Amino acid sequence: MTEHRSATAAAAPFTPPTRFAVPGRIAVSRRAASTWQRATLTRIRRETPHAATFRFAVPDWAGHLPGQHLMLRLRAADGYVAQRPYSIASAPDDAGHIELTLDHVVGGEVSGWFHTVAEPGDEVEVRGPLSGFFAWPGDRAALLIGAGSGVVPLISMVRHHRARALGVPLRLLVSARSPEELIFAREFGAETTPVFTRGAPTGVPVGRMTAAHVAPLLAERPAGGWEAYVCGSNGFAEHASRLLVEAGQPVDRIRIERFG
């Protein structure tokens, strides 16, 4: 996953954290958020020419909610330390494991290491999960809008929705430069509408996300309305949020996570 600003087996189902008194915000364990633990890289899976998923074994992972992120720390042999926040791509129901999907950022020291040096068996440090604002516990209809690697926290929500066979509606509107650069393309189904900005299959329009993409989704009007989650670059997040508001989505039901 792009660097941001801003699990449990069937026999022991994941229990979401309790909510804070602040509406829409979910409690985060202070202990989990402040404790570093070792994570061992077990598998690397290529997603696109520029993005790959890195799977880690984290035996003491406390569990997370879809949409949350963690802090990752690398230590060099000479003592140099680098750390970055990354969204969690995996669903909560994955005991002792987490997955991160990282773009290969030009000049990025952490993403560069993962894409050019890292191999199974390597160890890093992680702490989390972090952030209760962008988390989705699966209790409300979710309208997810992402661009590029902004789809990473959203795929965790999609996976959670499928794994639990949740009854609430979920829709995903995702923008990518081309089908080849659409991260997680093989996982998307009827809930997903892709928008391609530079190249698309024959007969598919090419261009930026517009009101024509957003309005039909809001028109579905599920019981209780949509909770909207937007993730992408600063420019995309502002653009998508504006489209939502213009289409009638309440401002206080738009959650934004941006990077860049």
C-alpha positions in Angstrom: 0.0 0.0 0.0 1.1 3.6 -0.5 2.4 5.3 2.6 -0.3 7.2 4.4 -0.7 10.4 6.4 -3.7 10.9 8.0 -6.7 -12.1 13.1 -8.6 -14.9 14.0 -9.5 -18.4 13.0 -13.1 -19.6 12.6 -12.9 -21.3 15.9 -12.2 -17.9 17.6 -14.0 -15.2 15.7 -12.6 -11.7 15.7 -14.4 -9.3 18.1 -14.3 -5.7 16.9 -13.2 -3.1 19.4 -15.8 -1.1 21.2 -16.7 2.4 20.0 -15.5 5.6 21.5 -18.2 8.1 22.6 -17.2 10.2 19.5 -19.7 9.2 16.8 -18.1 7.1 14.0 -14.8 6.6 15.8 -13.7 3.2 17.0 -11.5 2.5 20.0 -7.9 1.6 19.4 -6.0 -0.4 21.9 -3.3 1.8 23.3 -1.1 -1.2 24.1 -1.4 -2.6 20.6 -0.8 0.8 19.1 2.4 1.4 21.1 4.0 -2.1 21.2 6.4 -3.1 18.4 6.4 -6.8 17.5 8.3 -8.9 15.0 6.7 -9.8 11.7 8.2 -12.4 9.4 7.8 -12.1 5.7 6.3 -15.5 4.4 5.2 -14.7 0.8 5.3 -12.2 -1.9 2.6 -12.0 -4.5 2.8 -9.7 -7.6 -0.4 -7.7 -8.2 0.6 -5.3 -11.0 3.9 -4.3 -12.7 4.4 -1.8 -9.8 2.6 -3.3 -6.8 3.0 -6.4 -4.8 1.4 -8.0 -1.7 3.7 -9.0 1.2 2.3 -11.5 3.6 3.6 -11.6 7.2 3.3 -14.0 10.1 2.7 -12.0 13.3 1.9 -14.5 16.0 0.8 -11.9 18.6 -1.2 -9.7 16.3 -4.2 -8.4 18.2 -6.6 -8.3 15.2 -7.8 -5.3 13.3 -10.8 -3.9 11.5 -11.0 -3.4 7.8 -9.7 0.1 6.9 -7.1 0.3 9.7 -3.4 0.7 9.2 -0.2 -0.1 11.0 3.3 1.4 11.5 6.2 -0.6 10.0 9.8 -0.2 11.0 13.0 -1.4 9.2 16.4 -1.5 10.8 19.6 -1.4 8.8 22.8 -3.2 9.9 24.4 0.2 10.6 21.6 1.1 13.0 19.6 3.3 10.6 15.9 3.1 11.2 13.1 3.9 8.8 9.4 3.6 9.5 6.2 4.2 7.5 2.4 3.8 8.0 0.7 1.3 5.7 -2.9 0.2 5.2 -3.7 -3.4 6.0 -5.0 -5.3 2.9 -6.0 -8.5 4.6 -9.4 -9.2 6.3 -9.5 -9.7 10.0 -10.2 -13.4 9.8 -6.6 -14.5 9.1 -5.2 -15.7 12.4 -1.6 -14.6 13.1 -1.1 -13.1 9.6 -1.4 -9.7 7.9 -0.9 -8.6 4.4 0.4 -5.3 3.1 0.2 -4.2 -0.6 2.9 -1.7 -1.6 3.4 0.4 -4.6 7.1 0.6 -5.7 7.5 4.3 -5.1 10.4 5.9 -7.1 13.0 6.9 -4.5 11.1 5.3 -1.7 13.5 3.7 0.7 11.0 1.4 2.4 9.0 0.4 -0.6 12.2 0.2 -2.6 13.6 -2.3 -0.1 10.5 -4.4 -0.2 10.4 -4.5 -4.0 14.1 -5.1 -4.7 15.6 -6.7 -1.6 13.1 -8.4 0.6 12.5 -12.1 0.5 10.6 -14.7 2.6 12.2 -15.1 6.0 13.1 -11.5 6.4 11.9 -9.8 9.6 10.5 -6.3 10.2 8.7 -4.7 13.1 5.1 -3.6 13.2 2.8 -1.9 15.7 -0.9 -1.4 15.5 -3.6 -1.5 14.4 -3.9 2.3 14.3 -6.8 4.7 13.5 -10.4 4.2 14.4 -11.8 6.7 12.1 -11.4 5.0 8.7 -12.3 1.5 10.1 -15.4 -0.3 8.9 -16.9 -2.9 11.3 -19.4 -4.0 8.8 -22.5 -2.6 10.5 -23.5 -0.1 7.8 -23.9 0.0 4.0 -20.5 0.9 2.6 -19.7 3.0 -0.5 -16.0 2.7 -1.2 -14.1 5.0 -3.6 -10.4 4.6 -4.3 -7.7 5.4 -6.8 -4.5 3.5 -7.4 -3.1 2.1 -4.2 -5.9 3.8 -2.4 -7.8 0.6 -3.0 -5.7 -1.3 -0.4 -7.8 -0.5 2.8 -10.9 -0.9 0.7 -10.1 -4.4 -0.4 -9.8 -5.4 3.3 -13.4 -4.2 3.6 -14.5 -6.2 0.5 -12.8 -9.3 1.8 -14.4 -8.9 5.2 -17.8 -8.4 3.6 -17.4 -11.7 1.6 -15.8 -13.7 4.4 -18.6 -12.9 6.8 -21.3 -13.0 4.1 -22.5 -9.6 5.6 -26.0 -8.6 4.6 -25.3 -4.8 4.4 -24.8 -3.5 0.8 -21.3 -2.7 -0.3 -20.2 -1.0 -3.5 -16.7 -0.2 -4.8 -15.8 2.5 -7.3 -12.1 2.3 -8.2 -10.0 4.4 -10.5 -6.8 3.1 -12.2 -4.7 4.2 -15.1 -5.4 1.0 -17.0 -6.6 -2.6 -16.5 -3.0 -3.7 -16.1 -2.6 -1.3 -13.2 -5.8 -2.1 -11.4 -4.7 -3.6 -8.1 -6.7 -6.7 -7.0 -8.5 -6.8 -10.3 -8.9 -10.6 -10.1 -10.9 -10.3 -6.9 -13.4 -7.7 -8.0 -17.0 -8.8 -8.7 -20.4 -7.3 -9.3 -19.9 -4.9 -6.4 -17.1 -3.1 -8.3 -17.2 -0.3 -11.0 -13.8 0.4 -12.5 -12.8 3.7 -14.1 -9.8 3.9 -16.3 -8.0 7.2 -16.9 -5.4 6.4 -19.6 -6.2 3.1 -21.3 -9.2 0.8 -21.2 -10.6 -2.2 -23.1 -12.4 -1.6 -26.4 -15.7 0.1 -25.8 -14.9 1.3 -22.3 -14.7 5.1 -21.9 -11.4 6.6 -20.8 -11.4 9.5 -18.4 -11.5 10.8 -14.9 -14.2 9.8 -12.4 -17.3 12.0 -12.8 -20.7 12.5 -11.3 -22.0 10.0 -13.8 -20.1 7.3 -11.9 -21.1 8.4 -8.4 -24.8 9.4 -8.8 -26.1 5.9 -9.7 -24.6 4.4 -6.6 -26.0 7.0 -4.3 -29.4 6.5 -6.0 -29.6 3.0 -4.6 -30.4 4.5 -1.2 -30.0 1.4 1.1 -31.7 1.4 4.5 -29.9 3.9 6.7 -28.0 5.4 3.8 -24.3 4.9 2.8 -21.2 5.3 4.9 -18.7 6.6 2.3 -15.0 5.7 2.5 -12.6 7.6 0.1 -8.9 6.8 -0.2 -6.3 8.1 -2.6 -4.0 11.0 -3.3 -4.8 14.4 -2.0 -6.1 15.5 -5.4 -8.3 12.4 -5.9 -9.7 12.5 -2.3 -10.8 16.1 -2.8 -12.3 15.4 -6.2 -14.2 12.3 -5.1 -15.4 13.9 -1.9 -16.8 16.9 -4.0 -18.6 14.5 -6.3 -20.2 12.7 -3.3 -21.4 15.9 -1.7 -22.8 17.2 -5.0 -24.6 14.0 -5.4 -26.2 14.3 -2.0 -24.0 12.3 0.3 -24.0 14.0 3.9 -20.6 15.5 4.6 -20.5 13.9 8.1 -20.8 10.4 6.5 -17.7 10.7 4.3 -14.5 9.3 5.7 -11.3 10.2 3.9 -7.8 8.8 4.0 -5.3 10.4 1.8 -1.6 10.1 0.9 1.1 11.8 -1.1 
